[in-house]
């Protein structure tokens, strides 16, 4: 597919096109409110409908990427994103904008589904996901800095997403095009790590819900509670996304040195503190500190979560399903944040979201510990080989490359289906000592 130690740039570009819409959610919703006859709640509902359509694409296409073909499906998704977001950017009536946004959202979700499936097939999924997050963070930061200077109107952020999809489309020629000729028993295999995958999907839904509940009302916190101007709030968001680039680079440099459990668990706890700080901000210093720290940590933890989901199934089905569950949380986030802040105020909202993050950190960390590679312990030879086998090899002079290293993760057992078992020819063999007839 791609060289094992090089960055798969077509995959990174597809990842960027799929994830750009959620990153631009605050400016998209804000401009829908300002440029169309919509209230803030209605504009948020349009943004939620866009993200819900994106999540639907993931659930529908999770098991169909191999059957349809990654290249074909990516091109369909990007074409739909260009047409949908482009139509929504040019439309002047609310129904047309909503229809275009939902069509574009389904296209973005299709691109994200293909990207997640191909990421899971990489030798190093964390490397690929980190590069994708780095790319989408950089592009979103550039959009936040550029769009305010291009004039008002709801169409600019939507047009930016459409143009990104259009620019990525030619790169799909380097994506895998093969598809199975006919379904096999392997295609119908059950999802591995079913319990861990379901727990991770449920936790990711809640995790993304908390993140985007704050993200959806961050502009209101800066404008109303911290007393900042619109230009200042936009500058803080741009700086925060640049800080997110630093976080992504740090995640890429760190790699798997600490495993997945520590970055996911400890990172989520730190994010909870950042949410409390940002939601209770009353001036520029506290608001900027909370937003910048939060946006620095968020992509770091997200990259490890994407890698964890990809590791559950090499075919990428759990990566797609977990990503779609995350998209559901993303879609419900703005509405949840608006309701909580309206009923209890921003500081109480931040406290509630932080408490929820502390709760979901436990199952996510448990999944990372359980599926991140169990050490080979005495007695493992009765299951799949391991520590005792290595000890015997060392004692008998067996070459070290032929056995697993002590303490290394167990190797999965791969079942190879045989369609037509060999049938020995009748009378091919006779009793010992007799000639074959």
Number of C-alpha atoms within 10 A of each C-alpha: 11 16 9 10 10 9 15 21 17 19 27 23 23 31 28 29 32 31 23 23 27 21 18 19 24 23 21 22 24 19 20 25 20 15 14 15 12 15 13 16 15 15 21 26 19 24 30 25 19 26 29 23 24 31 30 19 23 28 19 15 20 24 20 14 22 22 16 15 17 24 22 17 23 28 23 15 30 29 19 23 33 27 20 27 32 23 23 27 23 16 17 14 11 15 11 16 25 22 19 26 27 25 24 33 30 27 31 39 36 34 33 28 37 30 30 33 24 26 29 28 17 23 15 18 22 25 23 28 29 27 24 27 25 24 21 24 27 18 21 24 22 14 18 21 15 12 15 16 8 8 9 12 18 24 21 22 27 28 19 22 27 28 17 20 30 18 14 20 22 11 16 20 13 14 22 15 15 13 14 11 7 7 10 12 10 10 13 9 8 8 13 13 15 13 11 19 23 15 16 28 23 17 23 27 23 23 27 22 28 28 24 24 27 27 22 26 21 21 22 19 26 25 16 11 18 21 15 19 13 14 10 14 22 18 16 20 22 21 19 23 28 22 23 26 24 19 24 28 18 15 23 20 12 13 17 14 7 9 15 24 23 15 23 22 21 14 18 27 19 17 23 23 19 23 28 22 22 27 28 22 23 18 14 16 11 16 24 22 16 23 25 22 21 26 25 22 23 18 25 26 23 23 27 27 26 23 23 27 28 29 26 23 19 19 23 27 27 31 31 32 25 30 28 28 27 22 26 23 28 30 31 25 27 28 22 21 26 21 15 18 21 11 11 12 17 25 20 16 26 27 18 17 26 23 16 16 26 18 16 21 21 16 17 26 20 16 21 25 15 13 17 16 15 13 14 22 15 13 13 15 14 9 8 13 18 25 22 17 19 20 15 12 16 13 9 8 8 13 9 11 7 9 17 18 16 15 14 14 14 19 13 7 7 6 7 8 10 9 8 6 7 7 6 8 7 6 8 8 12 10 7 7 6 8 8 10 7
